[in-house]
Structures are given as structure tokens and as C-alpha cells.
Amino acid sequence: MLSIVKKNMSYFIGYCGVIFTLTAILTLILGNENAVPLVMISGVLLFMLVFGPVFFNEQYEEKHKAYYFLDTLPVKASEIVLAKFGLVLVTVVATAGYLLLLFSVFKIAPDDWALIRSYILMSGVVSLFFAALSYIGIFSLGYTKFAIIVMSFFVLLGFVPIFIMKFYRDNLDVLIENILTFLRNVNWLAAIPLVLIGYFSLMFIAIKIKE
Amino acid sequence: MDNKENILELQNVQKRYKGFVLDGISLSLPQGYILGLIGPNGAGKTTTIKILMNMVKRNGGEVQVFGLDPQKSAKQIKNKVAYLGEEQYFYGNKTVAWTGNFVRSFYDNWDTNTFQSLLTNFEISRTKKTRELSKGMKVRFSLALALSHNPDLLILDEPTAGLDPVIRREVLELLRKKSKNEGKSVIISSHITDDIMRTADLVAFLIQGKIVLVSEKDELLSNWKRIHYKKGALSSDIVNSLTRRKDHAFGSSGVTDRYLELKDLLVQGITEGVVKIENVNLDDILISLVKGV
């Protein structure tokens, strides 16, 4: 299993290096007064850090018929899946931890800090579940079919702002405030175990599909 | 055949796909023997082999490899099996050396010295990327990977398809040596019957998802003969028992699968020159089994 982790790690390390450096430079350049956009961008980067390696790695596996190759070796499907899910989890935890550490240099009110922390953790949760569902989709449908579905999903996601502007134009401030209140009020001590249970349940489903 | 322990047993194995059924396959392989699995394309050879490797899940029946069920103990079985498919897949942008190291990490009995010496014997450069290897080189590299963990069973699915005669012969010779000198068991599937003829001790014919004949190769070739005969030289019973009957200017011919049984009845005709016996090859037997009379 470790050799599969090692092989897949190169993708994640490359992306991590770029994103860690980029966010550090941006934090130094933009400073305290631009904390909000920087944090917002970092959440998106965290998502990209999972999305990119997961999809590029799976595309690579498909191109080289790697699952067929691995199938001929004495390795269990569960070890392959565990290696993939484990790597995503470690990446998300490390990146979220790094970002929180990085943003702790900002001099901001405790209430805003709670919001930043919550936003970064939420980005991590979304990234985790996106990766888990992506692996389930890829193992069930194959990379090519699932990539088409994901691309279609992102195209449809582009319509969300239009939808919001049409139906929430007059209540946009309320909508944003509701989201911020939700983020401020998330009890992460209770949420993190639930997130992990959900993530490992999806991993278990992925193992069953792969077997 | 000696009473050697079977390292492989299939009992009434079934697999259903849309438009194809593997219909109650039963087979066994004693240790140290080479089993040739012969059949036309689409007969179910690859499916049978993939069931042994747990690369395909069976719908019914029992399978035991080294006494273990592949669906429950695939990892243990694969540790003792070398598998070579018709196509060789590797991470194309990785080198031969990297691939060797990667594969090594999965096996308990990997022998780096064997791997290195096989690479040298096969003239495979360690620094070459696997995508730069030719088809023949890929097969040689697969064999090097497959043999470096000291497997007890080698499973080869159409390994020589698309190879030039020199490499084909080399691969078959290697299998023969592994079986005779080291007591390894081998299953080789092919529709190129010449490969099986050169290597196998046992032959199984798989046609339309069914095993229609299993026999020791020498016994098979002793029993299956083409009989050429002049009109009236054979009794109607014998003539009717022949398959692939043909009439031509010099008389008639047909194939029998019980020559040893008929031998005494044919002696007189052979002496008088009205009956001639011709050896058949596995291709002839396969065609007889596929097409019948």
C-alpha cells in the first residue's frame, strides 16, 4: 500500500508546494487589510488542491490502464482505495492546518477569526466529500464518463450566481449574513467526528465498488 | 499422469455475460505440469484465467488455487502466481528500474538478483521508459517481473500473440525449463496451437464456454489420427465414426479420436495399402471439435 501512496503522492506534493508558496507570498504582500479576499481565495485553492491531483492522477491511471496492472499484483482493492482516501485526508488536514497557521498572523477580531477558521475547515470538508464522491463515481462509471459528469456539473454551477441574482436580488445581504452566521455557529468539535465518519463511510462504499 | 497434488481445481465454474456463458468448467492441474488451454477466439479462455486471478468474479462453481478460493484469498494466491496477459500494461512514463521497484514492494519473495539477471539476459535497459519498449520487449519485461518473485504457478494468457518467432520460441523454452527443472506449474492459453504443441503436457479444449476435451497431449495425439482409405477398405461402423470425412480422387479420409482402439482392425488394410494413417496436429483436433462431422 505504501508504494501506491508514494506513487500518488507526487501529484499532491507538487500542488501543495505551489499552493503553500502562493498563499505565503500573498499573505506577505497583501497583508492584514486584504485578509478577507485572501482567505476566500485560499478556500478555493484548498479545493483545487484536492480536485487537481485526484483528477489528474485518475486520468493517469486510466491512460496507463493502471488498475488492470495493479489487479495482476498481490494487492487488495481495499488497500488501493485506502491509499487514495488516506492521501486526500492527510493533504486536506495538512493544508487546512497550514492555512490556519498562516492566517493567525492577521490581527483580527476573535469573531472574524472564528469565521476564517470555519470557512477554511468548511472548504476542507467540501474538498474531502468531493474527493470521496469523485472516487466513487470514477470506480463506478470509469474516469472518462465521470469526468464528463463533473465538467457538466461545474458548467451548471456557473448558473448559480445568475439564479441567486434572480431570486435573492433583494435579499442578497440576508443570504450572505445567513451563510456567515451558519459558519460562525458550526460546532467543529462535534462536526469533525461526524465528517470523518461520513468520509470513512464513503471510503467503505468505494472499497465495495472497487471489489 | 503421476498422482501429484493438484495445485489448481475448478468445479462447475460459471460466468455469464451478455451473449456469452462460461458453462460449468471443470479442470485440474497437478504440480509441475503445463496445461495448454486451447480454443477459438471468444471461447472463454481469458475469462477462465481471469477467474483464477480474481480479476473476474464467477457466478457459480468452486475454484481452488493452492487450496484457496481466489475470491477470498486473492492476495495470497497472487503472491505465488505469475500472470502474463495478452497485453502488457505499465506506467508508461516510468522506467524499467522504477517499475521493478514498484512491483517488488508487493511481493513477499521478491529476488532482486533474479530480476537483475533476467533484465540482463533479456537485454532490457533499466533506464528505458516502459512506453519505449517494443511489444516483444514488454513481454520479456513482464516475464522478468513475473518470474522474480519465484512463483509456483505461471498463468499466461495468449502470451505470444503478436510476437516474432524468435521471441515466441524463447518464451516457450523458458516456460518449459521452469516446469521441467524447477517443478513449476504452468497454464498457457492460446489459439496458436503450435505454442501448446511445443510446451504442454496436458491439453484442454474450450469451445463456446465449455470444456469439450481434456487429455494428456501425448495420449491425445496417439488417439487422434486421420485415416485415408479406399472405398470398401473400412467397415461402415468405422467410417461412420470418423469426423471431417472427405471424398477425393484417390479415396476418402476422416479423423478418428480412438485410433488405439481401432489399430488392430486397421492392420490388414494398412498392409494391403488401402488404408493409410496420418498424424494430426492440435489445429486439426480443434477444428474437428469445433466443426464436428
Interface residues (C-beta under 8 A of the other chain):
Chain A: L2 S3 K7 Y60 K63 H64 K65 A66 Y68 F69 D71 T72 L73 P74 V75 K76
Chain B: M53 M55 A74 K75 Q76 I77 K78 N79 Y83 G85 E87 Y89 F90 Y91 G92 F102 V103 S105 F106 Y107
